[in-house]
Amino acid sequence: MKTDQLSRDPSKPEQLRLGCYNVEWFNALFDDRGRLLDDDGPSARYQVNRGKQLAALGVVFNALDADAVMIIEAPDTNAHRSTVTALEAFAAKYGLRTRRAMIGYTSDTEQEIAFLYDPDKLSAQHDPLGDPAPSHGAPGAPRFDSQLRLDLNGDGIDDLVRFSKPPLELAVTTAGGHKLRLIGVHAKSKAPHGATNDAAYKRISIENRRKQLAECLWLRARVDRQLAAGDSVIVLGDFNDGPGLDEFEKLFGRSGIEIVLGQGSDRVPLHDPNAEMALNETNALAPSTARFWLQPQQRFFEALLDFIMVSPDLAAMKPSWRIWHPFNDPGVLAAPGLSDALLSASDHFPVTLDLAL
């Protein structure tokens, strides 16, 4: 499914389209052998059965026509299940060019960070950097499957921080020989799950934001090292955060997004126009990448949670970003059935980056 408004400019040189997509509980659409559960059984999406969600995802991934997609909430890997098997079966079912899958460190959450890519357009390998930290952690930027030692409370006592979903670090080489460093991210959720009263809501919200900010500080420390090494860096994923998203941000002075972008510091900045628009707007005009139902208010809430941030050398190439929003993007609206598919496929919408190398 392509329209003129969604396709890429064939007159440009080597062109790479990278996507980032949080697929809500993708894991629920496969059995333990990685076979698609293409039936009328319930998915994890409200009033969307598994067959409908799978079909919608097939429409969306084909419309994206990406050379690679960083998938957030990818199917689980454990002793009985394989992310790679599930995703490659999905790609085969829907005839996707992005037919090769890989993951890095696994998580304990049934939600992995995975990379689904077209092997004719690029090669990729899991290439984690940083030294493994000892049991008592290490400061700075240890390997992402280790523990970071950081004073979170400002009390002079270091805390230990561990990613529940370690970022996926990739060394990518395009068919034309261009080398990129990609970091896929699924940052800590700030939602106060388990809160039973106002005091618990406040306490859990603050704890979760503190953890989310610590993850972003760790991530930014790694970005600093890669920029200093002269790498072309792309950080993409779901940060569960956005500027001005909740009142607890004021307690810490800035959002995790600002930390990773390098704003308000002397660090080399990363660039994402959607994040910058949200940071610079003083009114309600801001992009969004996710849509959630708020039961108490009986309405939908939209938020900017998903980002693709690039280093200055890539920003200088004037890439093009797109949020595949079912209501706000004219190209999406013009593609028959795509808006409905996006609404059925996930509570997040894909973000893509078109980069002419």
C-alpha positions, 0 to 999 in steps of 0.5 A: 500500500503506497501513495505518492504522499507516503513513498520516497523520492527515487531521485535521491542517492542511497536512501534509508528509511528507519522506523520506530514502532511500539506494537502493543503486546506483540507477544500475545499474537504468537504461540510458543513456537513462534506461529501466528495466532491468526484467529478470533481469540482476544488480543491484548488490545481492547475489542481487537481480536488477534486476527484483526490486530495481525492483519492491521499490523501487516497493512501498517508494516507494508505501508511503512516500506521501511528498510528497518524498524526498531520494534518496541514491545517485540515478542518475548524471548525465553526458554520457550519462545523466540523473538526472532522466530516470531518476527521472521514468521510475521514478515514471511506471512505479510511479505515484508522486505524487512525479513531478518530479525535480531535482538540484544539483551533480553528482558524479564518483561515479555517485551523485547527490543528488536530490529527487523530489517531488509538484509539487502539494504543493510547489515546489522550486528548486536554490538554492546559497548561499555565495560560490564560493571561489578556487582556494586555497579559502576558510574558513567556508562557501563554496559547496558546489562550491568548496573549504574551507580548514581546518586538519585536522591541527592543525599550523597548515597549512590543508588543502583540502577538497572534497565528492565529493558536494556537498550539494543546497541547496533552497528549498522552498515548500509549496502552503500558502505555507510556506518551507523550506530543505532540505540533502541530504547524502551525507557521506564514507564512512569505510570503509577501502577499499584497505587491505591491512594493519593499518597501512593500515587505520588510516591510511585510516580516520583520513584518511577520518574527518578528511575526513568531520568536515571536511565536517560542519564545513562543513555546520554553518557553512552551517546557522549562517548559515541559522539566523541568517537566520531560515530553517526548516532541514531537513538530511537524508541519509546521513552515513556516521556515527553516535555511537560507530560506530567506535573512531577517533571517540575520536581526534577527540572527537566524531562528525560527527553531533554537529557538525551537530546543534550539540551540545557548543557554544553553537550553535543546536541541530538536532533529530533524536530518533533521533540524540539517542537514540543519543547518550544511550544507554549500552547497545546500544539504539539505532535503525538505518537500514542493514543490511550483511553482514560477510563475516569475521564471517558476520553482519549489522551494523546502524548508524544512518547516515541522519538528518532534522535540523530547526531549533528552529522546526520541532521546536516543531511536534512532527513525527513521525519514522519509520525504515521498518525491516523488523523493528522497525516494527510498521506496516511488519510489518503491511503485506503484503510491505513488509518483504521489499521493504525488504530487497530494495530497498537496504541502507538503510531510508527515514526520514520526517518528518511535519510539520504546518505 
